[in-house]
Amino acid sequence: MAQEYIEVRGARENNLKNVSLRIPKRKITIFTGVSGSGKSSIVFDTVAAEARRQLNDTFSTFVQNFLPRYAQPEADAIENLGMAIVVDQKRLGGGSHSTVGTVTDIYSVLRLLYSRVGQPFVGYSNMFSFNDPQGMCPNCNGLGRKIGVDMEKFLDTSKSLSEGAILFPEYAVDSWAWSVLTQSGLFDVKKKLKNYSAEEMDLLLHSKPYKVKTKVAGKPINLTFEGIVDRFTQKYILGDLKSKAERTQKLVTPYMTLGPCTLCKGARLSQAALASKINGLNIAELAAMQVDELIEVIRAIKDPVAAPMVESLTERLQHLVDIGLEYLSLNRETDTLSGGESQRIKLVKHLSSSLVDVMYIFDEPSIGMHPRDVHRLNELLQKLRDKGNTVIVVEHDPDVIKVADYIVDMGPHAGSAGGTVVYHGSYEKLLQAKTLTGKFLKQITPIKEKFRSPTGKITIANAKVNNLRDVTVDIPTGVLTVITGVAGSGKSSLINQTFLRQVPEAIAIDQSAIGVSSRSNPATYTGMLDDIRKAFAAANKVNASLFSFNSKGACENCQGLGVIYTNLGFMEEIKTPCEICGGKRFKDEVLAYQLNGKSISDVLGLSVQEALEYFTLPEVTRKLQALSDVGLDYLTLGQPLSTLSGGECQRVKLASELHKEGSIYVMDEPTTGLHRSDLGHLLTIINRLVDAGNTVIVIEHNMDVVKNADWIIDMGPEGGHKGGKVIFKGTPKQLLSAKGSLTSAYLRQ
């Protein structure tokens, strides 16, 4: 059968320079190139956008009102498209009611299973849903958590009641509430709380209201004693705390915390649902198991009625294992997943689909994957292709690029210096090509020979967050420490959830999105626009707010957007340049003011490189230099952040933190979205930070970064509860000969 192609002619989205190319159908095509070279512009903004727009056009105009709208891409022609399924890096989010089980629909099948074969029978599948009023725990509304009393702050169990064991000021020794409690005759006031029996402690915390006879001014009086936690809950948690005086709110808030629901113990479901069991286990116990263990429990269900549900569950759970997420549990909340985990979860939905001739489009699916797991991803991409689908991937990882049937390399550089196809063809020929990708694919980074000596250490002691197994480890200061390990091994739990809470002054540069809107740009995000506006104001003796397109200086016709949006009902919204300001965003009177021969609009049109030559203001040049240092000298100061790629956004964030004087930097996978040619930039910045006396901690899978570390902490050995231990700590050279470390094996390769 003759090879068919998707034809793209004259594509001009963003920085694309009249690009024409043919993408082979039913093959794996990988788009690579430096960050900002135009990969996303051609794959997502051109091919995917047009495929989705044309699919939406097949629905009635009434239905189109409810569908997302896609603008027609700027291109002469895009032909032979299939239905597009885009699997991107956007985090799943979804709040506390969204879990791995609900988002993959596995929990829906599990609910059906319990409604059919669970004993005793409690009703239909919605009785097992924590998002349905019939199934949710009435105490916490299906959240599994409730605001309660923080017992560590509320009680000091090493003291007796007479020594002030109750730390909440209302029960201070000799206070009214303390007198009622101690005169109740229920407690030994000299006995330390740690020596109380379970019954005595329960009485102290949760006793029902109890009449106490006492004397006030010589007269007998009846007072009511109630368990101290129940009284606090009634008064401040169930009662509206916001209605209390501000002083009371400040006094009470430190003693409150979000803890497991006292009724369902965090299981989220009603008592009736939790009573229904299969082989001695209820649905919440199954949802709390790791996927690889849950499969075995599901396979052991032999009831003939359950057969189709067991088959469906094992198939879907196996997909999670195949994709390297066997360490997750179904009750894991989706907003706690990383970008890479979110992307792989989205993939699971499509693996059991029998649709063929679909166009699957992936955005760096190897993100967050240890080299050990990349082969699983490759097998998956090949499986999708072999079913008869077209697979298009934007990727930097050399191990993923190797499995491509066809490669399109964009470049030669980024921004206005990119936007063209510099190579297309096989992997073997790419290695001979004189492009940045071809050059860096052949390059091997040597392991560092000399290591910096630590200036001190910060100890993480007895960490037990998530899967960490009572971990105690020293983080050396004044050096570059890299935290490695397979996905789910406990890297983020150790650093993001333990270390950062312990060291709140550390500067954290993570993968969370930066506020991206058409009104936000590199100049506003890094804060340099404030200094630029002040300089314009001083030079022209006018108010600084005139030089903001979000304030007084905005063109009144377009409110400083530079474009006019026209709503055409069910059709695509039309965006046209503002005819008054011509897209410059400012009023004419503002554009008349100049600084060194340029208007504010001219300045926002400068690239970082040009701006460095133009400005002499030290506070502005420092921030511009930081943007240049992270390899973003091609960006213009006024370019909307909404047009930047994920890798570019993270580097803007990195640049905005670089000029701060902080002694500890924590970076979460800073190589995300970075081409190998940009890695040198990143390592230069990191080394410069360390050489200036800072401590840098990096969570990373990229072996080039691992080779450059002074100290490595390797977590593992596996993910989930098979991980959570420090399996190696030392230099990269020592890691080479480490036994039992998966990272060691890939470093040797």
ZAMARGU-4260 file (C-alpha; in steps of 0.2 Angstrom, whole numbers, plus 5000, padded with zeros to 4 digits):
<rodrens>
0) 5000/5000/5000 | 5007/5017/4995 | 5013/5028/5009 | 5000/5042/5013 | 5005/5059/5020
5) 4997/5074/5030 | 5001/5089/5019 | 5005/5106/5027 | 5009/5120/5015 | 5014/5138/5019
10) 5012/5137/5038 | 5014/5154/5047 | 5008/5152/5065 | 5019/5162/5078 | 5037/5161/5071
15) 5035/5148/5057 | 5042/5155/5041 | 5030/5148/5027 | 5034/5130/5032 | 5029/5116/5020
20) 5031/5098/5025 | 5023/5080/5023 | 5020/5070/5039 | 5019/5051/5035 | 5003/5043/5041
25) 5002/5027/5052 | 5021/5030/5057 | 5029/5038/5072 | 5035/5056/5068 | 5045/5065/5081
30) 5047/5084/5080 | 5063/5090/5089 | 5073/5106/5089 | 5078/5119/5102 | 5065/5127/5114
35) 5056/5140/5104 | 5061/5134/5087 | 5043/5131/5081 | 5039/5113/5086 | 5023/5117/5096
40) 5018/5130/5083 | 5018/5117/5069 | 5011/5102/5079 | 4999/5110/5091 | 4994/5127/5084
45) 4994/5121/5066 | 4990/5102/5063 | 4981/5098/5080 | 4971/5115/5079 | 4965/5112/5062
50) 4960/5094/5065 | 4950/5099/5080 | 4942/5113/5071 | 4937/5103/5057 | 4930/5089/5068
55) 4920/5102/5078 | 4913/5109/5061 | 4904/5092/5058 | 4892/5096/5073 | 4877/5106/5072
60) 4878/5125/5076 | 4869/5122/5092 | 4881/5109/5098 | 4896/5120/5093 | 4891/5133/5105
65) 4896/5120/5119 | 4912/5115/5111 | 4930/5123/5113 | 4933/5134/5098 | 4949/5133/5088
70) 4955/5147/5076 | 4959/5143/5058 | 4978/5142/5058 | 4988/5153/5047 | 4993/5141/5033
75) 4989/5140/5014 | 4983/5122/5016 | 4982/5107/5028 | 4976/5091/5020 | 4973/5073/5024
80) 4970/5075/5043 | 4963/5062/5054 | 4954/5064/5071 | 4966/5071/5083 | 4969/5066/5101
85) 4980/5077/5110 | 4989/5071/5126 | 4997/5086/5133 | 5007/5090/5149 | 4993/5101/5158
90) 4991/5095/5175 | 4975/5086/5179 | 4970/5097/5194 | 4952/5093/5198 | 4952/5096/5217
95) 4949/5084/5231 | 4934/5075/5223 | 4945/5070/5208 | 4956/5054/5210 | 4966/5043/5199
100) 4951/5031/5200 | 4938/5043/5194 | 4948/5051/5180 | 4953/5034/5172 | 4935/5028/5175
105) 4942/5012/5184 | 4933/5017/5200 | 4917/5017/5190 | 4919/4999/5186 | 4924/4995/5204
110) 4908/5003/5210 | 4898/4993/5198 | 4907/4977/5204 | 4903/4981/5222 | 4885/4984/5218
115) 4883/4967/5210 | 4894/4955/5221 | 4898/4965/5237 | 4890/4957/5253 | 4879/4963/5261
120) 4870/4971/5246 | 4868/4990/5249 | 4861/4996/5232 | 4867/5002/5215 | 4884/5009/5210
125) 4881/5027/5216 | 4880/5020/5234 | 4899/5018/5232 | 4902/5035/5225 | 4910/5048/5237
130) 4904/5061/5224 | 4885/5056/5226 | 4875/5061/5242 | 4869/5043/5244 | 4887/5036/5245
135) 4897/5050/5253 | 4901/5050/5271 | 4889/5062/5279 | 4902/5069/5291 | 4915/5075/5278
140) 4904/5076/5262 | 4915/5063/5253 | 4931/5073/5256 | 4939/5060/5268 | 4946/5075/5278
145) 4939/5087/5290 | 4945/5102/5299 | 4949/5096/5317 | 4960/5099/5332 | 4979/5099/5329
150) 4983/5087/5344 | 5002/5091/5344 | 4999/5109/5347 | 4984/5106/5358 | 4991/5094/5371
155) 5008/5092/5379 | 5007/5073/5385 | 5023/5074/5394 | 5014/5085/5407 | 4999/5082/5419
160) 4984/5093/5420 | 4990/5103/5435 | 5006/5106/5426 | 4997/5114/5411 | 4996/5099/5399
165) 4982/5107/5389 | 4991/5120/5378 | 4976/5129/5372 | 4975/5146/5382 | 4956/5143/5386
170) 4962/5129/5398 | 4977/5138/5406 | 4980/5133/5424 | 4968/5141/5436 | 4956/5147/5421
175) 4938/5144/5422 | 4937/5130/5410 | 4952/5122/5418 | 4943/5123/5435 | 4928/5115/5429
180) 4938/5101/5421 | 4949/5097/5436 | 4934/5098/5448 | 4924/5086/5438 | 4932/5072/5448
185) 4935/5062/5432 | 4953/5064/5431 | 4969/5062/5441 | 4976/5079/5439 | 4994/5075/5444
190) 4995/5060/5432 | 5005/5064/5416 | 4994/5062/5400 | 5006/5050/5392 | 5001/5038/5406
195) 4982/5039/5403 | 4973/5024/5398 | 4964/5024/5381 | 4947/5026/5391 | 4954/5040/5401
200) 4961/5049/5386 | 4944/5047/5377 | 4935/5054/5392 | 4946/5069/5392 | 4944/5073/5374
205) 4927/5066/5369 | 4917/5065/5385 | 4898/5068/5383 | 4892/5084/5393 | 4893/5080/5411
210) 4886/5089/5426 | 4899/5095/5439 | 4894/5101/5456 | 4905/5115/5463 | 4905/5130/5474
215) 4906/5148/5468 | 4907/5161/5482 | 4902/5148/5495 | 4886/5143/5485 | 4884/5126/5477
220) 4882/5127/5458 | 4880/5115/5443 | 4892/5117/5429 | 4894/5106/5413 | 4910/5098/5408
225) 4912/5092/5390 | 4927/5083/5381 | 4939/5096/5377 | 4941/5092/5359 | 4922/5090/5357
230) 4919/5107/5365 | 4932/5116/5354 | 4925/5108/5339 | 4907/5113/5343 | 4912/5131/5348
235) 4925/5135/5334 | 4924/5122/5320 | 4905/5119/5318 | 4901/5136/5324 | 4906/5150/5311
240) 4924/5155/5316 | 4923/5170/5304 | 4909/5178/5314 | 4920/5178/5330 | 4931/5193/5334
245) 4948/5194/5325 | 4957/5192/5341 | 4948/5175/5344 | 4951/5170/5326 | 4970/5173/5328
250) 4970/5164/5345 | 4961/5148/5338 | 4967/5146/5320 | 4984/5138/5325 | 4976/5124/5334
255) 4966/5119/5319 | 4971/5107/5305 | 4964/5097/5291 | 4964/5079/5297 | 4956/5062/5293
260) 4937/5062/5295 | 4933/5054/5312 | 4918/5044/5305 | 4925/5037/5289 | 4943/5038/5294
265) 4948/5045/5277 | 4938/5032/5267 | 4926/5046/5260 | 4911/5034/5260 | 4895/5030/5270
270) 4896/5017/5284 | 4884/5006/5273 | 4896/5007/5258 | 4911/5002/5269 | 4902/4987/5277
275) 4900/4979/5259 | 4914/4968/5256 | 4921/4956/5243 | 4933/4943/5249 | 4934/4952/5266
280) 4939/4969/5258 | 4928/4985/5256 | 4930/4996/5241 | 4940/5009/5250 | 4953/4996/5255
285) 4955/4992/5237 | 4956/5010/5231 | 4970/5012/5244 | 4981/4998/5237 | 4995/5001/5224
290) 4989/4996/5207 | 5001/4982/5205 | 4994/4974/5221 | 4976/4978/5217 | 4977/4968/5200
295) 4981/4952/5210 | 4966/4955/5222 | 4954/4958/5207 | 4960/4943/5198 | 4956/4932/5214
300) 4937/4937/5212 | 4930/4921/5205 | 4911/4925/5206 | 4904/4922/5188 | 4893/4937/5189
305) 4909/4948/5191 | 4918/4940/5176 | 4916/4955/5163 | 4920/4968/5177 | 4935/4958/5182
310) 4941/4957/5164 | 4938/4976/5161 | 4947/4981/5178 | 4962/4970/5175 | 4964/4977/5157
315) 4964/4995/5163 | 4975/4992/5178 | 4988/4983/5167 | 4989/4998/5156 | 4994/5008/5172
320) 5007/4996/5175 | 5013/4995/5157 | 5015/5014/5157 | 5025/5014/5173 | 5012/5020/5186
325) 5010/5004/5196 | 5015/5013/5212 | 4999/5024/5211 | 4983/5020/5220 | 4966/5024/5214
330) 4962/5035/5229 | 4977/5047/5225 | 4970/5064/5221 | 4974/5070/5204 | 4980/5087/5209
335) 4995/5079/5218 | 5001/5071/5202 | 5016/5078/5192 | 5015/5084/5174 | 5022/5068/5168
340) 5011/5057/5178 | 4996/5067/5172 | 5001/5065/5154 | 5003/5046/5156 | 4986/5045/5166
345) 4977/5053/5151 | 4986/5040/5139 | 4978/5026/5149 | 4960/5031/5143 | 4965/5028/5125
350) 4975/5012/5126 | 4959/5001/5127 | 4951/5011/5113 | 4948/5001/5097 | 4948/5016/5086
355) 4961/5016/5072 | 4967/5029/5060 | 4968/5041/5074 | 4981/5055/5075 | 4989/5054/5093
360) 4999/5070/5097 | 5010/5069/5112 | 5019/5084/5121 | 5036/5077/5128 | 5029/5061/5135
365) 5046/5057/5143 | 5045/5071/5156 | 5047/5064/5174 | 5052/5047/5168 | 5068/5039/5174
370) 5078/5032/5160 | 5073/5014/5166 | 5055/5018/5161 | 5057/5026/5144 | 5057/5009/5135
375) 5039/5007/5142 | 5034/5023/5134 | 5042/5018/5117 | 5033/5001/5117 | 5017/5011/5120
380) 5020/5023/5105 | 5024/5008/5094 | 5009/4999/5100 | 4998/5014/5095 | 5006/5015/5078
385) 5005/4996/5075 | 4986/4997/5077 | 4986/5009/5062 | 4987/5026/5070 | 4998/5041/5066
390) 5008/5046/5081 | 5016/5063/5082 | 5028/5067/5096 | 5036/5083/5102 | 5052/5077/5111
395) 5070/5080/5116 | 5074/5063/5124 | 5087/5054/5113 | 5080/5037/5119 | 5063/5042/5112
400) 5069/5050/5096 | 5078/5033/5092 | 5061/5025/5089 | 5055/5037/5077 | 5051/5031/5059
405) 5053/5050/5053 | 5061/5065/5062 | 5057/5083/5058 | 5071/5095/5066 | 5065/5113/5068
410) 5077/5128/5070 | 5091/5133/5067 | 5088/5143/5083 | 5074/5150/5093 | 5061/5164/5091
415) 5064/5174/5075 | 5080/5165/5072 | 5070/5148/5070 | 5053/5143/5062 | 5061/5133/5048
420) 5063/5114/5045 | 5082/5111/5046 | 5081/5092/5043 | 5068/5079/5040 | 5072/5060/5038
425) 5078/5045/5048 | 5087/5044/5065 | 5103/5038/5056 | 5104/5052/5044 | 5100/5065/5058
430) 5116/5059/5067 | 5126/5065/5051 | 5116/5081/5049 | 5124/5098/5053 | 5110/5104/5064
435) 5111/5107/5083 | 5101/5091/5087 | 5112/5081/5076 | 5128/5088/5084 | 5122/5086/5102
440) 5114/5068/5099 | 5132/5062/5096 | 5140/5072/5111 | 5144/5062/5127 | 5145/5072/5143
445) 5160/5066/5154 | 5158/5062/5172 | 5164/5076/5183 | 5182/5073/5190 | 5183/5086/5204
450) 5169/5089/5217 | 5166/5104/5228 | 5168/5102/5247 | 5152/5105/5257 | 5152/5120/5269
455) 5140/5112/5281 | 5124/5101/5281 | 5105/5102/5283 | 5098/5086/5291 | 5081/5080/5286
460) 5076/5069/5301 | 5063/5054/5302 | 5054/5060/5286 | 5038/5049/5284 | 5028/5060/5271
465) 5019/5049/5258 | 5030/5033/5255 | 5045/5039/5265 | 5051/5026/5277 | 5057/5036/5292
470) 5071/5044/5281 | 5085/5053/5289 | 5098/5061/5277 | 5110/5076/5276 | 5109/5088/5262
475) 5126/5096/5260 | 5127/5115/5259 | 5138/5125/5247 | 5137/5111/5233 | 5126/5105/5219
480) 5116/5090/5226 | 5105/5080/5213 | 5091/5069/5220 | 5088/5055/5208 | 5077/5039/5208
485) 5063/5031/5198 | 5046/5039/5197 | 5037/5037/5213 | 5052/5033/5223 | 5050/5048/5235
490) 5061/5062/5228 | 5047/5075/5228 | 5041/5069/5245 | 5059/5071/5252 | 5062/5088/5245
495) 5046/5097/5240 | 5036/5091/5255 | 5049/5089/5268 | 5064/5099/5265 | 5055/5115/5259
500) 5043/5115/5274 | 5058/5113/5285 | 5068/5127/5276 | 5054/5139/5270 | 5067/5153/5265
505) 5073/5142/5251 | 5069/5148/5233 | 5059/5134/5225 | 5058/5134/5206 | 5046/5121/5201
510) 5035/5116/5186 | 5019/5125/5191 | 5013/5136/5177 | 5017/5154/5178 | 5002/5166/5176
515) 5000/5166/5158 | 4988/5179/5150 | 4990/5191/5135 | 4993/5205/5148 | 5008/5196/5156
520) 5025/5196/5147 | 5043/5194/5152 | 5045/5212/5157 | 5030/5212/5169 | 5034/5195/5176
525) 5052/5199/5180 | 5047/5216/5187 | 5058/5225/5176 | 5044/5235/5168 | 5041/5244/5184
530) 5059/5251/5183 | 5057/5255/5164 | 5041/5265/5168 | 5049/5275/5181 | 5064/5279/5170
535) 5051/5285/5156 | 5042/5295/5169 | 5058/5303/5176 | 5064/5307/5158 | 5047/5315/5153
540) 5042/5322/5170 | 5025/5313/5170 | 5016/5300/5180 | 5023/5282/5178 | 5006/5274/5177
545) 5005/5282/5159 | 5017/5269/5153 | 5007/5254/5158 | 4994/5246/5145 | 4985/5240/5160
550) 4983/5257/5167 | 4981/5275/5162 | 4992/5274/5146 | 4980/5260/5138 | 4973/5264/5121
555) 4954/5267/5125 | 4948/5257/5110 | 4956/5241/5114 | 4959/5243/5133 | 4978/5240/5130
560) 4976/5223/5122 | 4982/5229/5105 | 4968/5218/5097 | 4949/5219/5095 | 4939/5202/5098
565) 4923/5201/5088 | 4911/5187/5094 | 4902/5179/5080 | 4891/5167/5090 | 4894/5149/5086
570) 4908/5154/5074 | 4926/5157/5079 | 4929/5173/5088 | 4938/5185/5076 | 4954/5194/5082
575) 4959/5210/5072 | 4973/5223/5076 | 4966/5239/5085 | 4963/5252/5071 | 4967/5266/5083
580) 4983/5261/5091 | 4988/5249/5077 | 4992/5235/5090 | 5004/5246/5100 | 4992/5245/5115
585) 4996/5264/5121 | 4987/5280/5118 | 4996/5292/5105 | 5000/5305/5119 | 5010/5291/5128
590) 5019/5286/5112 | 5025/5304/5110 | 5036/5302/5126 | 5053/5295/5123 | 5068/5288/5132
595) 5085/5288/5123 | 5075/5290/5106 | 5063/5276/5109 | 5044/5275/5114 | 5038/5263/5127
600) 5030/5253/5113 | 5047/5252/5104 | 5056/5246/5120 | 5043/5232/5122 | 5047/5227/5105
605) 5065/5224/5108 | 5073/5207/5111 | 5082/5203/5127 | 5098/5204/5117 | 5094/5221/5109
610) 5087/5228/5126 | 5104/5224/5134 | 5113/5235/5122 | 5100/5249/5124 | 5098/5250/5143
615) 5111/5256/5156 | 5099/5255/5171 | 5108/5243/5183 | 5092/5235/5190 | 5085/5232/5172
620) 5101/5226/5165 | 5103/5213/5179 | 5086/5206/5175 | 5089/5206/5156 | 5106/5197/5159
625) 5097/5184/5169 | 5085/5181/5154 | 5100/5180/5143 | 5109/5168/5154 | 5095/5155/5153
630) 5095/5156/5134 | 5080/5167/5131 | 5089/5182/5123 | 5078/5180/5107 | 5062/5184/5117
635) 5054/5201/5115 | 5051/5211/5132 | 5032/5212/5127 | 5029/5195/5121 | 5013/5188/5129
640) 5018/5173/5141 | 5003/5164/5134 | 5013/5161/5118 | 5028/5153/5126 | 5032/5135/5127
645) 5032/5125/5144 | 5052/5125/5144 | 5052/5144/5140 | 5040/5148/5154 | 5051/5138/5167
650) 5066/5147/5161 | 5057/5164/5163 | 5053/5159/5181 | 5071/5153/5184 | 5078/5170/5177
655) 5066/5180/5189 | 5073/5170/5204 | 5091/5172/5198 | 5094/5190/5204 | 5087/5186/5221
660) 5100/5184/5235 | 5095/5167/5242 | 5107/5154/5249 | 5097/5139/5245 | 5089/5135/5228
665) 5078/5120/5224 | 5074/5116/5206 | 5062/5102/5201 | 5067/5095/5184 | 5074/5111/5177
670) 5078/5101/5160 | 5059/5100/5156 | 5057/5106/5138 | 5076/5109/5136 | 5085/5104/5120
675) 5102/5096/5124 | 5111/5111/5116 | 5103/5122/5130 | 5108/5110/5144 | 5125/5119/5144
680) 5117/5136/5148 | 5107/5128/5162 | 5123/5119/5170 | 5133/5135/5168 | 5119/5145/5178
685) 5118/5131/5191 | 5137/5131/5193 | 5138/5150/5194 | 5125/5150/5208 | 5135/5136/5218
690) 5152/5145/5215 | 5144/5161/5222 | 5141/5152/5238 | 5124/5146/5236 | 5117/5128/5239
695) 5108/5121/5224 | 5097/5105/5226 | 5090/5098/5209 | 5077/5084/5207 | 5082/5077/5190
700) 5082/5061/5179 | 5093/5069/5165 | 5110/5060/5166 | 5120/5075/5160 | 5114/5084/5175
705) 5118/5069/5186 | 5136/5068/5179 | 5138/5086/5185 | 5133/5084/5203 | 5145/5086/5218
710) 5133/5075/5228 | 5120/5063/5223 | 5105/5056/5234 | 5097/5041/5225 | 5079/5036/5231
715) 5071/5019/5228 | 5074/5005/5225 | 5057/5006/5216 | 5041/5017/5216 | 5027/5018/5229
720) 5029/5007/5245 | 5043/4998/5236 | 5053/5014/5237 | 5054/5028/5250 | 5072/5024/5255
725) 5089/5032/5252 | 5098/5018/5242 | 5114/5028/5238 | 5122/5045/5243 | 5139/5050/5237
730) 5148/5057/5221 | 5144/5053/5203 | 5160/5043/5203 | 5155/5032/5218 | 5138/5030/5210
735) 5145/5021/5195 | 5150/5006/5206 | 5134/5007/5218 | 5125/4990/5220 | 5105/4990/5219
740) 5104/5007/5211 | 5094/5008/5195 | 5102/5026/5191 | 5119/5018/5193 | 5115/5006/5178
745) 5110/5020/5167 | 5125/5031/5172 | 5137/5017/5167 | 5128/5016/5150
</rodrens>
